[in-house]
Amino acid sequence: MTNNDQDLQGRKFLKDIVRLETDFSQTDQSRGILAPPAEKPPEKDCARIQLPDGIKALKNCCTDALSDCILLRQSVRNFSDARLSLEQCI
């Protein structure tokens, strides 16, 4: 599927015509089929790791004020002057 086809398909979806073309009485939700669980259950032999208390851990690792951290942040990214090829953009 080309980008133009994807754009047209996306525009069609956003238009109100979707409700005229889709039979919403046949969706899983309308038919009473339950949604899958939001999370997978852990494996039975999986070890449980006790995480530290969030507030205590945050106080121990970060003593600076949030505003100071934001003001003092620095970018460590390196950019190239070379242009990207078309293949790299897709």
C-alpha positions as a printed NumPy array, in Angstrom:
array([[  0.   ,   0.   ,   0.   ],
       [  1.44 ,   3.366,  -0.976],
       [  1.469,   6.438,   1.232],
       [ -1.231,   8.027,  -0.922],
       [ -3.492,   4.975,  -0.459],
       [ -2.906,   5.115,   3.286],
       [ -3.75 ,   8.828,   3.339],
       [ -6.998,   8.241,   1.442],
       [ -7.928,   5.332,   3.685],
       [ -7.232,   7.455,   6.773],
       [ -9.317,  10.345,   5.446],
       [-12.192,   7.993,   4.669],
       [-12.053,   6.638,   8.209],
       [-12.236,  10.133,   9.681],
       [-15.294,  11.067,   7.661],
       [-18.771,  10.448,   9.04 ],
       [-19.488,   8.018,   6.187],
       [-17.919,   5.189,   8.23 ],
       [-21.044,   4.823,  10.344],
       [-23.099,   4.357,   7.171],
       [-20.814,   1.617,   5.837],
       [-20.198,  -0.3  ,   9.077],
       [-22.752,  -2.516,  10.788],
       [-21.971,  -1.674,  14.39 ],
       [-24.493,  -4.266,  15.624],
       [-22.008,  -6.941,  14.516],
       [-18.987,  -5.687,  16.444],
       [-17.598,  -7.862,  19.235],
       [-18.635,  -5.269,  21.805],
       [-22.223,  -5.161,  20.521],
       [-22.41 ,  -8.955,  20.502],
       [-21.277,  -9.101,  24.142],
       [-17.862, -10.648,  23.495],
       [-15.502,  -9.658,  26.286],
       [-12.373,  -7.69 ,  25.485],
       [ -9.057,  -9.495,  25.968],
       [ -7.24 ,  -8.788,  29.243],
       [ -5.239,  -5.565,  29.328],
       [ -2.205,  -7.481,  30.618],
       [ -1.007, -11.023,  30.183],
       [ -0.931, -13.015,  33.404],
       [  2.574, -13.924,  34.597],
       [  3.941, -17.364,  33.836],
       [  3.466, -19.831,  36.696],
       [  7.191, -20.397,  37.254],
       [  8.08 , -16.707,  36.967],
       [  9.823, -15.174,  39.99 ],
       [  8.086, -12.174,  41.52 ],
       [ 10.315,  -9.139,  42.025],
       [  9.413,  -6.759,  44.817],
       [  9.825,  -3.186,  43.572],
       [ 10.917,  -0.421,  45.94 ],
       [  8.452,   2.122,  47.225],
       [  8.254,   4.8  ,  44.532],
       [  8.393,   7.898,  46.727],
       [ 11.281,   6.628,  48.869],
       [ 13.246,   5.499,  45.813],
       [ 12.734,   8.866,  44.126],
       [ 13.925,  10.745,  47.207],
       [ 17.076,   8.596,  47.353],
       [ 18.044,   8.954,  43.696],
       [ 17.061,  12.545,  42.968],
       [ 17.827,  15.329,  45.403],
       [ 17.566,  18.251,  42.956],
       [ 14.385,  20.206,  42.346],
       [ 12.559,  19.306,  39.139],
       [ 12.804,  22.882,  37.877],
       [ 16.597,  22.839,  38.364],
       [ 16.865,  19.556,  36.454],
       [ 14.874,  20.996,  33.554],
       [ 16.885,  24.222,  33.456],
       [ 20.244,  22.448,  33.613],
       [ 19.516,  19.689,  31.096],
       [ 21.786,  19.324,  28.084],
       [ 21.376,  17.525,  24.785],
       [ 23.925,  14.811,  24.063],
       [ 22.761,  14.029,  20.528],
       [ 25.144,  14.199,  17.589],
       [ 23.756,  15.168,  14.197],
       [ 25.29 ,  14.566,  10.797],
       [ 25.321,  17.099,   7.967],
       [ 24.644,  14.282,   5.473],
       [ 21.185,  14.135,   3.932],
       [ 18.933,  11.146,   4.504],
       [ 18.206,   8.939,   1.524],
       [ 14.61 ,   8.286,   0.48 ],
       [ 14.884,   4.702,   1.783],
       [ 15.898,   5.976,   5.241],
       [ 12.786,   8.158,   5.403],
       [ 10.343,   5.365,   4.643]])
